Amino acid sequence: MPQTVVITGASAGIGRATAREFAKRGANVVLVARGRAGLESAAEDVESLGGRPLVQVADVSDAAQVEAAADAAEQRFGPIDVWVNCAFSTVFAPFDEITAEEFDRATRVTYLGFVNGTRAALERMLPRDRGTIVQVGSALGERSVPLQSAYCGAKHAINGFTSSLRIELLHRKSKVHVTIAQMPALNTPQFSWVSSKLPQHPQPVAPIYQPEVAARAVLHAADRPRRKQYYIGASTVATLWGNRLVPAVLDRYLARTGIDSQQTDQRPPTGRSNLFEPVDRTEDGLHGAHGVFDDRSHGRSWQAAVSRHPVAGLSALASVAAATAWLGRRARR
């Protein structure tokens, strides 16, 4: 039987790319977001790749709307096997320039949206004692950066919430699993439609990866959800270890570089932001999975590949090390 997968934030970015990956398996893919145009476009992707789509327009900050989407999913396709929480919204600005209304909205979508999605999934999975929830996290959930206080705060909250829930499930010896995929900087449309008060166009900090790297990681996490979390991209691993070993040094480094490195030399976007309303259609067409940084984004991550296949990865590294040592000995003769 095909899997039934619910994906929030499915109209663009990681959610859109993840929907495509599940569609390649022939899954039933329930697409949840606020913008109908983006969802309809994502549904066309799913259908063309062999999956069966169901569009559900919903604001994840509203628990009742999330519940309605979950009900519709099970009425159409039967029991939900995998729930992927991916929707978010945020504000790029120094904290003192973010209004209370803006901060509240970003937190409700990015943090409480995950809480609402998780609750809806558990209400259906726990009685059956099966199912998987994948939280799309971020390296910024452990290491904060300037200009993203709303996003960093929400991602930190997701980590704490999910860890608490995971322990409760372990205590109950439940066969429902929850895991987190911690993401690096990604080339998604968020940098063109995010609410920004910066003087220049916001950008992800290099190295930048394509959303397909994230989507493959989500798929892998859904297949192997017993691990507490997955780190995606070498930059994520380096950031997290740096934060654990020399957090004060990293603070000072980011204080010097973190403002400029998150902005291009281009003028900021002039269109509407998606903080309070969907912006899934532009004058040029629909947003897809990718943002505007294709020319400097990586389509592969060796670290993510090693994480998915640790035995093969370690064997390859051992072979490289052995070959390097052999060449070194030859050179010394």
C-alpha positions in Angstrom: 0.0 0.0 0.0 1.3 3.5 -0.7 2.2 5.7 2.2 0.0 8.6 3.2 2.1 11.6 3.9 1.0 15.0 5.2 3.4 17.9 4.5 2.9 21.4 5.9 4.4 24.3 4.1 4.1 22.3 0.9 3.6 25.1 -1.6 7.3 26.0 -1.9 10.8 25.4 -0.6 11.7 22.3 1.4 8.0 21.3 1.7 7.6 21.4 -2.1 10.8 19.5 -2.7 9.8 16.9 -0.1 6.4 16.4 -1.7 8.2 15.6 -5.0 10.5 13.0 -3.3 7.5 11.2 -1.7 5.6 11.4 -5.0 8.4 9.5 -6.7 7.5 6.6 -4.4 3.9 6.7 -5.5 2.8 8.1 -2.1 -0.5 9.8 -1.3 0.7 13.3 -0.6 -1.5 15.7 1.4 -0.2 19.3 0.7 -0.9 21.9 3.4 -0.3 25.6 3.1 -2.1 28.9 3.0 -1.8 29.7 -0.7 -4.0 27.7 -3.1 -2.1 28.7 -6.2 1.2 27.3 -4.9 -0.6 24.2 -3.6 -2.2 23.5 -6.9 1.1 23.8 -8.6 2.7 21.5 -6.1 -0.1 19.0 -6.7 0.7 19.0 -10.4 4.3 18.1 -9.5 3.1 15.2 -7.3 0.8 13.8 -9.9 3.4 14.0 -12.7 5.9 12.1 -10.6 3.5 9.2 -9.8 1.9 10.3 -6.5 -1.7 11.1 -5.6 -2.1 14.7 -4.3 -4.7 16.2 -2.0 -4.7 20.0 -1.6 -5.6 21.4 1.8 -5.6 25.2 2.3 -4.9 25.8 6.0 -3.0 28.2 8.3 -1.0 26.0 10.6 -1.2 28.6 13.4 -4.9 27.7 13.7 -5.2 24.3 15.4 -8.8 23.9 14.0 -7.6 24.3 10.4 -4.8 21.8 10.9 -7.3 19.3 12.4 -9.6 19.8 9.4 -6.7 19.1 7.1 -5.8 15.9 9.0 -9.5 14.7 8.9 -9.6 15.3 5.1 -6.4 13.4 4.6 -7.7 10.3 6.4 -11.1 10.5 4.7 -9.4 10.5 1.3 -6.5 8.2 1.8 -6.9 6.4 5.1 -4.5 6.4 8.1 -1.7 8.9 8.0 1.8 7.2 8.0 4.1 10.2 8.0 3.5 13.8 9.1 6.2 16.4 8.0 6.1 19.8 9.8 7.8 22.3 7.6 5.7 25.5 7.4 7.2 28.7 8.8 7.2 32.5 8.5 9.6 35.0 10.0 11.0 38.5 10.0 14.5 39.6 9.1 15.3 42.6 11.3 17.0 43.5 14.6 14.8 42.5 17.5 14.0 46.1 18.5 12.6 46.8 15.0 10.1 43.9 15.1 6.7 44.8 16.4 4.9 42.7 19.0 2.3 41.7 16.3 5.0 40.6 13.9 6.9 38.5 16.5 3.7 36.9 17.7 2.7 36.0 14.1 6.1 34.5 13.3 6.1 32.5 16.5 2.6 31.2 16.0 3.4 29.9 12.5 6.9 28.7 13.0 6.6 27.2 16.5 2.9 26.6 17.3 2.4 25.4 13.7 4.6 22.5 14.5 2.8 21.9 17.8 -0.5 22.0 16.1 0.7 19.6 13.4 2.2 17.2 15.9 -1.0 17.2 18.0 -3.1 16.4 14.9 -0.8 13.6 13.9 -0.6 12.1 17.4 -4.4 12.1 17.8 -4.5 9.7 14.9 -1.3 7.8 15.3 -1.3 7.0 19.0 -4.5 4.9 19.0 -3.1 2.8 16.1 0.4 2.8 17.8 2.2 3.5 14.5 3.3 6.5 12.5 6.2 8.9 12.1 6.5 12.7 12.6 9.4 14.5 11.1 10.2 18.0 12.3 12.1 20.2 9.8 14.6 21.9 12.1 17.6 24.1 11.6 21.1 24.6 12.8 19.8 27.9 14.0 17.7 26.0 16.5 20.9 25.4 18.5 23.1 28.3 17.3 21.4 31.7 17.0 22.4 34.4 14.6 21.6 38.1 14.5 18.6 39.5 12.6 16.7 36.3 13.1 15.5 36.4 16.7 11.9 35.3 15.8 13.1 32.3 13.7 15.9 31.2 16.1 13.6 31.4 19.1 10.9 29.3 17.4 13.5 26.7 16.2 15.0 26.5 19.7 11.4 26.0 21.0 10.8 23.2 18.5 13.9 21.3 19.7 12.8 21.5 23.3 9.2 20.6 22.6 10.2 17.6 20.4 12.8 16.3 22.9 10.1 16.3 25.7 7.6 14.5 23.4 10.2 11.9 22.3 10.9 11.0 26.0 7.2 10.6 26.7 6.8 8.3 23.7 9.8 6.3 24.8 8.3 6.0 28.3 5.1 4.7 26.8 7.0 2.3 24.6 5.1 3.7 21.7 5.7 2.7 18.2 5.0 6.2 17.1 8.3 8.0 16.3 9.3 11.6 16.2 12.6 12.9 14.8 14.2 16.2 13.7 16.1 16.9 10.5 18.4 19.9 11.3 18.9 21.9 8.1 21.7 24.1 6.8 21.4 27.3 4.7 19.1 26.5 1.8 18.2 28.1 -1.5 14.4 28.5 -1.0 12.0 31.3 -2.0 11.9 32.6 1.6 14.5 35.2 1.0 12.4 36.9 -1.7 9.1 36.8 0.2 10.1 37.0 3.8 9.2 40.1 5.9 12.4 42.1 5.9 13.5 45.4 7.4 17.1 45.1 6.2 18.6 47.7 3.8 19.7 45.0 1.4 18.2 41.8 0.0 18.5 39.0 2.7 20.4 35.9 1.8 21.4 32.5 3.3 25.0 32.3 4.6 27.3 30.1 2.5 27.6 27.2 1.9 24.1 27.1 0.4 22.4 23.9 -0.5 19.5 23.2 -2.8 16.2 22.2 -1.2 16.5 18.7 -2.8 19.3 18.0 -0.3 16.9 18.8 2.5 14.1 16.8 0.9 16.2 13.6 0.6 17.2 14.0 4.3 13.5 14.3 5.3 12.7 11.2 3.3 15.6 9.3 5.0 14.5 10.5 8.5 11.0 9.3 7.8 12.3 5.9 6.8 14.6 5.7 9.9 12.9 7.8 12.6 14.5 6.1 15.7 17.4 8.5 15.6 16.7 11.6 17.8 17.9 14.0 15.0 19.8 14.2 11.8 22.3 16.9 10.9 22.2 17.9 7.2 25.3 19.4 5.6 28.8 19.8 6.8 28.2 23.4 7.8 25.4 22.3 10.2 27.8 19.9 11.9 30.6 22.5 12.1 28.2 25.1 13.4 26.8 22.8 16.2 30.2 21.6 17.3 31.5 25.1 17.3 28.6 26.2 19.4 29.3 23.4 21.9 33.1 23.9 22.1 33.6 27.7 21.7 30.2 29.4 22.0 31.7 32.7 23.2 34.1 32.8 20.3 31.3 32.1 17.9 29.2 34.9 19.5 32.0 37.4 18.8 32.6 36.1 15.3 28.9 36.4 14.4 28.7 39.9 16.0 31.4 40.9 13.5 30.2 39.1 10.4 26.6 38.0 10.9 24.9 41.2 9.8 26.7 41.7 6.4 26.8 38.0 5.5 23.1 37.7 5.6 22.6 40.5 3.0 23.5 40.8 -0.6 24.6 44.0 -2.3 21.2 44.2 -4.0 18.1 46.2 -3.0 15.6 44.4 -0.8 12.5 42.8 -2.4 9.7 45.3 -3.1 6.7 43.0 -3.1 4.5 41.8 -0.3 5.8 39.6 2.5 4.2 36.3 3.4 4.1 37.0 7.2 0.3 37.7 7.4 -0.9 36.4 4.0 0.2 33.9 1.4 2.5 35.1 -1.4 2.6 32.1 -3.6 2.2 33.9 -6.9 4.4 36.6 -8.3 4.2 38.7 -11.4 6.5 36.2 -13.1 4.5 33.2 -12.1 4.5 30.8 -9.1 7.2 30.2 -6.6 8.7 26.7 -6.7 11.1 24.8 -4.5 14.1 27.0 -5.4 15.0 30.6 -4.5 17.1 33.0 -6.4 20.5 31.6 -5.5 20.8 28.7 -7.9 24.2 29.9 -9.2 25.9 29.4 -5.8 24.0 26.5 -4.3 25.1 22.9 -4.0 22.9 20.1 -5.2 24.7 17.5 -3.1 26.1 17.2 0.4 28.8 14.6 1.1 28.0 14.8 4.8 24.3 14.0 4.2 25.3 11.1 2.0 27.6 9.7 4.7 24.9 10.2 7.3 22.4 8.2 5.2 25.0 5.4 4.5 27.5 5.5 7.4 29.1 2.2 6.7 29.8 2.9 3.0 30.8 6.5 3.9 33.3 5.4 6.6 34.7 2.7 4.2 35.2 5.4 1.5 36.9 7.7 4.0 39.1 4.8 5.2 40.1 4.1 1.6 40.9 7.7 0.9 43.0 7.8 4.1 44.8 4.6 3.1 45.5 5.9 -0.4 46.8 9.2 1.0 49.1 7.4 3.3 50.4 5.1 0.5 51.0 8.1 -1.7 52.8 9.8 1.2 55.1 6.9 1.6 55.8 6.7 -2.1 56.7 10.4 -2.1 59.1 10.1 0.7 61.1 7.3 -1.0 
